[in-house]
Amino acid sequence: MLSVYFKRNVTLGQAAPDDFTIDQYHPDVEGADPGGNRDTVVAQKLGAALFAELGMESPVPVGSFFDVFPLSVLTTSTLAQLDGVRPESRFDQRRFRMNVIVKTERPGFVENGWVGHELGFGGGVRLNVALLDPRCVMTTLAQDGLPQDTDVLRTLVGHNRVQVGDLGQFPCAGVYAVVAAAGTVRIGDRVVLN
């Protein structure tokens, strides 16, 4: 039924294939993709397949459906910064699909300085911040109560397009992280940057 509906061969799987690849749409937003792709679909490796292609150790197990890293973290400061530069758009946290939202007081894109540091949470949980989180078309899509808005991505390109490792400059919001010490994180836990 899914294959008929999508007019292409579709299968359901419990594990991502070794060559986990998606068709990634790049909207017509100048500067959103370091490869210069605009208004086109390109094949993009994800998860362990991406890291294998880059010749790097993967932070996610083979067979998992993680895009890149197991966790993503965003601050309220980043959301406020984006709201401030483009109040016509709605920079609702739901657009970014984060695992953790940290309430921060300092203005700006504060998590840009967190790469290579550790976040500690109230109950002993520790996360190693690995990489800035490059954003894609997903942030622009309509969802419950939020309209489609490509200006979300354009705003990131204009105000937080930064170098991500050796991969190029990307519009970023938030950071990727891996678990250093597991446990329970609760709403209201104090977060410490080490």
Secondary structure as the mmCIF struct_conf table of DSSP 4:
data_model
#
loop_
_struct_conf.conf_type_id
_struct_conf.id
_struct_conf.beg_label_comp_id
_struct_conf.beg_label_asym_id
_struct_conf.beg_label_seq_id
_struct_conf.end_label_comp_id
_struct_conf.end_label_asym_id
_struct_conf.end_label_seq_id
HELX_RH_AL_P HELX_RH_AL_P1 LEU A 2 PHE A 6
TURN_TY1_P TURN_TY1_P1 LYS A 7 LYS A 7
BEND BEND1 ARG A 8 ARG A 8
BEND BEND2 GLN A 14 ALA A 15
TURN_TY1_P TURN_TY1_P2 ASP A 18 ASP A 19
STRN STRN1 THR A 21 HIS A 26
BEND BEND3 ASP A 28 ASP A 28
TURN_TY1_P TURN_TY1_P3 GLU A 30 GLY A 31
BEND BEND4 ALA A 32 ASP A 33
TURN_TY1_P TURN_TY1_P4 PRO A 34 GLY A 35
BEND BEND5 ASP A 39 ASP A 39
STRN STRN2 THR A 40 LYS A 45
HELX_RH_AL_P HELX_RH_AL_P2 GLY A 47 LEU A 54
TURN_TY1_P TURN_TY1_P5 GLY A 55 GLY A 55
BEND BEND6 PRO A 59 VAL A 60
TURN_TY1_P TURN_TY1_P6 VAL A 62 GLY A 63
BEND BEND7 ASP A 67 PRO A 70
STRN STRN3 LEU A 71 THR A 75
HELX_RH_AL_P HELX_RH_AL_P3 THR A 76 VAL A 85
TURN_TY1_P TURN_TY1_P7 PRO A 87 GLU A 88
BEND BEND8 SER A 89 SER A 89
HELX_RH_3T_P HELX_RH_3T_P1 GLN A 93 PHE A 96
TURN_TY1_P TURN_TY1_P8 ARG A 97 ARG A 97
BEND BEND9 ASN A 99 ASN A 99
STRN STRN4 VAL A 100 VAL A 102
BEND BEND10 ARG A 106 ARG A 106
BEND BEND11 GLY A 108 GLY A 108
HELX_RH_3T_P HELX_RH_3T_P2 VAL A 110 GLY A 113
TURN_TY1_P TURN_TY1_P9 VAL A 115 GLY A 116
STRN STRN5 GLU A 118 PHE A 121
TURN_TY1_P TURN_TY1_P10 GLY A 122 GLY A 123
BEND BEND12 GLY A 124 GLY A 124
STRN STRN6 ARG A 126 PRO A 134
HELX_RH_3T_P HELX_RH_3T_P3 VAL A 137 THR A 140
BEND BEND13 LEU A 141 LEU A 141
STRN STRN7 GLN A 143 GLN A 143
TURN_TY1_P TURN_TY1_P11 ASP A 144 GLY A 145
STRN STRN8 LEU A 146 LEU A 146
TURN_TY1_P TURN_TY1_P12 THR A 150 THR A 150
HELX_RH_AL_P HELX_RH_AL_P4 ASP A 151 HIS A 159
STRN STRN9 ARG A 161 GLN A 163
TURN_TY1_P TURN_TY1_P13 GLY A 165 ASP A 166
BEND BEND14 LEU A 167 LEU A 167
STRN STRN10 GLN A 169 ALA A 181
TURN_TY1_P TURN_TY1_P14 ILE A 187 GLY A 188
STRN STRN11 VAL A 191 LEU A 193
#
